[in-house]
């Protein structure tokens, strides 16, 4: 009897081990993120907090634009994308890509804008002079939406301009070389643009005309539906990193780690993060964001892109593009 019990114990241990290995294999995911875009999650990334929580090593892949993230999620190369711009998300879902938002990564109205080359001496009072000018815009991104709305506000016909699709780093370089008259972008690239020109609107002025700039964590709806615990655990770690940053006590130890991972010096990373806001899980689930506000805003973004020729059609409603289940679960962990 003792030998039988022992054999059963060994068998149970083996089965448990295999089950654990299977769970770990399911939790092995590839996550997209941006370089030169310093966020608290990168501290958790470097310190292995995601790996520990998920029981497997997370693979990370850097991108230049949110449109590239969408393509990687469509191909199955990436399961989640952290801090994808809501505008490229809208472009992808409007075209039929089956993605869902699972959290609001951050807001950054002060860290994204369009910059006019200083030699032109164009301000908001003379914005009409932009007609016919050459502008570098990362198409289908938050900066693209901001550009369209600003030109609409100033009465400048975008069709009269030479709009060139360039990533923010490329746009910053082109502006510094004088090969474009205006460039649009964010974070480190945006600050480099400011060395050679000026913006037309402040962050608050942009918000007043309906330019809300925020990023999301997104993934294919099939992956989210099949792996709710994995997604919830991932979001819970992200929320913890945000909480650590928001309370201020851990910033000194977090900042150098975040800056290095973002490919930035500490001073530049700090300057960027001063303009970022990281809403709590409770705030994200409220009416301003995933409780209805984000869905309504996405519909407005899509309609603007349709009117400007950026996309062919908009969905009637973007409610199915948001899944609050994993975030709600994360909040209860």
C-alpha positions in Angstrom: 0.0 0.0 0.0 2.8 2.3 0.9 4.5 1.7 -2.5 1.2 2.3 -4.3 0.7 5.6 -2.4 4.2 6.6 -3.2 3.7 5.8 -6.9 0.5 7.8 -6.9 2.3 10.7 -5.3 5.1 10.6 -7.9 2.5 10.5 -10.7 0.6 13.4 -9.2 3.8 15.4 -8.9 4.7 14.7 -12.5 1.2 15.7 -13.7 1.4 18.9 -11.7 4.8 19.7 -13.2 3.5 19.1 -16.7 0.5 21.3 -16.1 2.7 24.1 -14.8 4.9 23.8 -17.9 1.8 24.0 -20.1 0.6 27.1 -18.2 4.0 28.7 -18.6 4.0 27.9 -22.3 0.6 29.6 -22.7 1.9 32.6 -20.8 4.9 33.1 -23.1 4.0 36.2 -25.0 5.6 38.8 -27.2 4.8 42.4 -26.3 5.3 45.5 -28.4 6.5 48.9 -27.1 8.2 52.1 -28.2 11.7 53.2 -27.9 12.2 56.8 -26.7 8.9 56.6 -24.9 9.7 56.2 -21.2 6.9 54.6 -19.1 6.8 53.0 -15.7 6.1 49.6 -17.2 9.7 49.5 -18.4 10.9 49.4 -14.8 8.8 46.3 -14.3 10.0 44.9 -17.6 13.7 45.2 -16.7 13.2 44.0 -13.1 11.5 40.9 -14.3 8.2 41.7 -12.6 6.2 40.5 -15.6 8.2 37.3 -15.9 7.7 36.5 -12.2 4.0 37.2 -12.3 3.4 35.2 -15.5 5.8 32.4 -14.7 7.5 32.8 -18.1 9.9 35.2 -19.8 8.1 37.9 -21.8 9.6 38.7 -25.1 9.7 42.4 -26.0 9.8 44.0 -29.4 10.4 47.7 -30.1 8.5 49.7 -32.7 8.7 53.1 -34.3 4.9 53.6 -34.9 1.6 52.3 -33.8 0.7 51.2 -37.4 3.7 48.9 -37.3 2.3 47.5 -34.0 -1.0 46.8 -35.7 0.7 44.9 -38.5 2.7 42.8 -36.0 -0.5 41.9 -34.1 -2.3 41.0 -37.3 0.5 38.6 -38.3 0.5 37.0 -34.8 4.1 38.1 -34.1 2.9 40.2 -31.2 0.2 39.4 -28.7 -0.1 42.7 -26.8 1.1 46.3 -27.6 1.8 48.7 -24.8 1.1 52.3 -25.4 -0.2 52.1 -28.9 -1.7 55.4 -30.1 -5.5 55.3 -30.1 -5.4 56.8 -33.7 -3.5 53.8 -35.3 -5.8 51.5 -33.3 -8.8 53.2 -34.8 -7.3 52.9 -38.3 -6.7 49.2 -37.9 -10.1 48.3 -36.4 -11.9 50.5 -38.9 -10.2 48.4 -41.6 -11.5 45.2 -40.0 -8.6 44.2 -37.9 -10.0 42.4 -34.8 -8.2 44.2 -32.0 -9.4 45.3 -28.6 -8.3 47.9 -26.0 -7.6 46.5 -22.6 -6.3 49.6 -20.8 -5.5 53.2 -21.1 -1.7 53.2 -21.0 -1.2 57.0 -20.5 -2.2 60.5 -21.7 0.3 63.0 -23.1 -1.2 66.0 -24.6 1.9 68.1 -23.8 4.3 65.6 -25.4 2.9 65.5 -29.0 2.5 68.3 -31.5 3.4 69.7 -34.9 6.4 72.0 -35.2 6.9 74.7 -37.9 10.4 75.5 -39.1 11.6 78.6 -37.3 12.8 80.4 -40.5 9.2 80.6 -41.7 8.2 82.6 -38.6 4.7 81.2 -38.9 2.5 81.3 -35.7 -1.2 80.6 -35.0 -1.9 84.1 -36.2 -0.4 83.5 -39.6 -1.1 79.7 -40.0 -2.8 80.4 -43.4 0.7 80.6 -44.8 1.1 76.9 -44.3 -0.9 76.3 -47.5 1.3 74.7 -50.1 4.0 73.8 -47.5 5.7 70.5 -47.1 4.9 68.6 -43.8 6.3 65.3 -42.4 3.5 63.3 -40.7 3.5 59.7 -39.3 0.3 58.7 -41.0 -2.5 57.0 -39.0 -1.1 58.0 -35.7 -2.0 60.5 -32.9 0.2 63.1 -34.6 -1.7 62.6 -37.9 -5.0 63.2 -36.1 -3.6 66.2 -34.3 -2.3 67.6 -37.6 -5.6 67.2 -39.4 -7.6 68.8 -36.5 -5.2 71.8 -36.2 -5.2 72.5 -39.9 -9.0 72.3 -39.8 -9.1 74.7 -36.9 -6.9 77.2 -38.7 -8.7 76.8 -42.0 -5.8 75.4 -43.9 -6.7 72.9 -46.7 -4.6 69.8 -46.1 -5.1 69.0 -49.8 -3.1 72.1 -50.6 -0.1 70.8 -48.6 2.6 68.3 -49.5 2.1 65.7 -46.8 4.9 63.1 -46.5 4.6 60.0 -44.4 7.6 60.0 -42.1 8.2 58.4 -38.6 8.8 61.0 -35.9 12.6 60.5 -35.9 12.7 60.9 -39.7 10.5 64.0 -39.4 12.8 65.5 -36.8 15.8 64.9 -39.0 14.0 66.4 -42.1 13.0 69.5 -40.2 16.5 70.1 -38.9 17.8 69.8 -42.4 15.2 72.2 -43.8 13.8 69.6 -46.2 10.3 70.0 -44.7 8.5 73.1 -43.5 6.7 71.4 -40.6 7.0 68.0 -38.8 4.7 66.2 -36.4 5.7 63.7 -33.7 6.1 62.9 -30.1 8.5 62.4 -27.2 12.3 62.6 -28.0 11.6 63.4 -31.6 9.2 66.1 -30.7 11.7 67.8 -28.4 14.3 67.6 -31.2 11.8 69.3 -33.6 11.4 72.1 -31.1 15.1 72.9 -31.4 14.4 74.0 -35.0 10.9 75.6 -34.8 7.7 76.4 -32.9 4.3 74.9 -32.3 1.0 76.5 -33.3 -1.1 75.4 -30.3 -0.5 74.5 -26.7 -1.7 71.3 -25.2 -4.7 72.9 -23.5 -5.6 74.7 -26.8 -5.5 71.3 -28.6 -7.8 69.7 -26.0 -10.2 72.6 -26.4 -10.7 71.7 -30.0 -11.1 68.0 -29.3 -7.6 66.7 -29.6 -7.3 64.1 -26.8 -4.0 62.4 -26.9 -3.8 59.0 -25.2 -2.3 55.6 -25.7 -3.7 52.2 -25.1 -2.7 48.6 -24.4 -4.2 46.5 -27.2 -4.2 43.0 -28.5 -6.1 40.6 -30.8 -9.5 39.9 -29.4 -9.0 36.1 -29.9 -5.8 36.1 -27.8 -7.6 38.2 -25.1 -10.6 35.9 -25.0 -8.4 32.7 -24.9 -6.0 34.1 -22.2 -8.0 36.4 -19.9 -5.8 35.4 -16.8 -2.6 36.2 -18.7 -3.9 39.6 -19.9 -5.2 40.4 -16.4 -1.9 39.5 -14.8 0.0 41.6 -17.3 -2.3 44.6 -16.6 -2.0 44.1 -12.9 1.8 44.4 -13.1 1.5 47.5 -15.3 -0.8 49.1 -12.8 1.6 48.4 -10.0 4.5 50.0 -11.9 2.2 53.0 -12.5 1.3 53.2 -8.9 4.9 53.1 -7.8 5.7 56.0 -10.2 2.6 58.0 -9.3 3.2 57.9 -5.5 6.7 59.5 -6.1 8.6 57.5 -3.5 10.2 55.2 -6.0 11.0 57.6 -8.8 14.7 58.0 -8.0 15.3 54.2 -8.4 12.9 53.8 -11.3 13.9 56.7 -13.6 17.5 55.5 -14.5 16.2 52.0 -15.3 13.4 53.4 -17.4 15.6 55.8 -19.3 18.2 53.2 -20.1 15.5 50.8 -21.4 14.0 53.6 -23.5 17.3 54.4 -25.1 17.4 57.9 -23.5 19.5 59.8 -21.0 17.9 60.3 -17.6 17.3 64.0 -18.1 15.4 63.6 -21.3 13.4 60.7 -19.9 12.5 62.8 -16.9 11.4 65.7 -19.1 9.1 63.4 -21.1 7.6 61.7 -18.1 6.8 65.1 -16.5 4.2 65.6 -19.2 2.7 62.0 -18.9 -0.3 61.0 -16.8 -0.9 57.4 -15.8 -4.6 56.9 -14.7 -5.4 54.2 -12.1 -7.5 51.2 -12.9 -10.5 52.8 -11.2 -10.0 55.9 -13.4 -9.6 53.9 -16.5 -12.8 52.1 -15.9 -14.7 55.3 -15.3 -16.9 57.2 -17.8 -14.1 59.4 -19.1 -12.2 56.5 -20.5 -13.2 52.9 -21.0 -16.6 53.4 -19.4 -17.7 55.2 -22.6 -15.5 58.2 -23.3 -12.9 56.3 -25.2 -15.4 54.6 -27.4 -17.1 57.9 -28.3 -13.8 59.6 -29.0 -12.7 56.7 -31.3 -15.9 57.2 -33.4 -15.0 60.9 -33.7 -11.4 60.1 -34.7 -12.7 57.6 -37.4 -15.1 60.1 -38.8 -12.4 62.8 -39.1 -10.1 60.3 -40.9 -12.9 59.3 -43.3 -13.6 63.0 -44.1 -9.9 63.6 -44.7 -9.4 60.6 -46.9 -7.2 58.8 -44.3 -9.5 55.7 -44.2 -12.3 54.5 -46.4 -15.0 53.8 -43.8 -15.7 54.1 -40.1 -17.5 51.6 -37.9 -21.0 52.6 -36.6 -19.8 52.0 -33.1 -16.5 51.2 -31.4 -17.8 49.6 -28.2 -16.8 46.1 -29.3 -13.2 47.4 -29.7 -12.9 47.7 -25.9 -12.7 44.8 -23.5 -12.8 45.8 -19.8 -12.9 42.3 -18.5 -9.1 41.7 -17.9 -8.7 45.2 -16.4 -11.6 44.6 -14.0 -10.0 41.3 -13.1 -6.6 43.0 -12.6 -8.2 45.5 -10.2 -9.5 42.6 -8.1 -6.1 40.9 -7.8 
